[in-house]
Amino acid sequence: MSGGRRLRPVVTQRLLIVTASALMVLTAACSASAPARHAAEAAADRASPVVAHRYPVAASGEITLAFAGDVHFAGRVARLLKDPPTTLGPITSVLKSADFTAVNLETPV
């Protein structure tokens, strides 16, 4: 063998089976079919008031996701927190325009 260790065939086969099983479970969990509903639940839904959305909802069924990573406010950049609407600078407009935005906050504890 040159350089690395090889897994035994039994271990490799088990790893493949576990990985394939996990993928099948994830695929089944993400299926598009909805569970059957009782008539009473359906009637309750029809009687519920309609809630207006704060922001317009796209009719196409598409959503926009925005992700930013490794943002921190320690040391020299701590002053940016004094004006939250401008904290992230020019990228703020991009993040605000998405339907869902997630930012990874790195901070000392």
URWOHU-V25705 format. One record per helix or strand of 3 or more residues. SS is the DSSP state (H for helix, E for strand). FROM is the first residue (numbers start at 1). TO is the last residue. Records with the same first field share a line. If there is no record, write none. Layout:
SS->FROM-TO / FROM-TO
//
This chain:
H->9-29 / 39-47 / 75-86 / 89-96
E->65-71 / 100-105
//
